[in-house]
Amino acid sequence: MTTIRMKRDSVDLGLWIMSESEIACEIAGILGYRIVLIDMEHGATAYADVANHARAAKGTGLAVFARVSSISAETITRCLD
């Protein structure tokens, strides 16, 4: 669990997800988290998994961030796609 300041006057709880299963996003939303952080650097998460996480998070109102495995333009662009 981590805290992130999304707005100047509030702090939201976020959950790091290292699993490829989008069910983790659904559970995070049910538990009241506001943010999920998908770890592609240390987890076994592929680009298709990030897309599945984003779809699951959209249904629960979660904000999604992804930590990519490298800071190359190709990696970041592929994740954004």
Beta strands, then each sheet from edge to edge (+ up, - down):
strand 1: 2-7
strand 2: 10-17
strand 3: 35-39
strand 4: 63-67
sheet 1: 1+ 2- 3- 4-
end
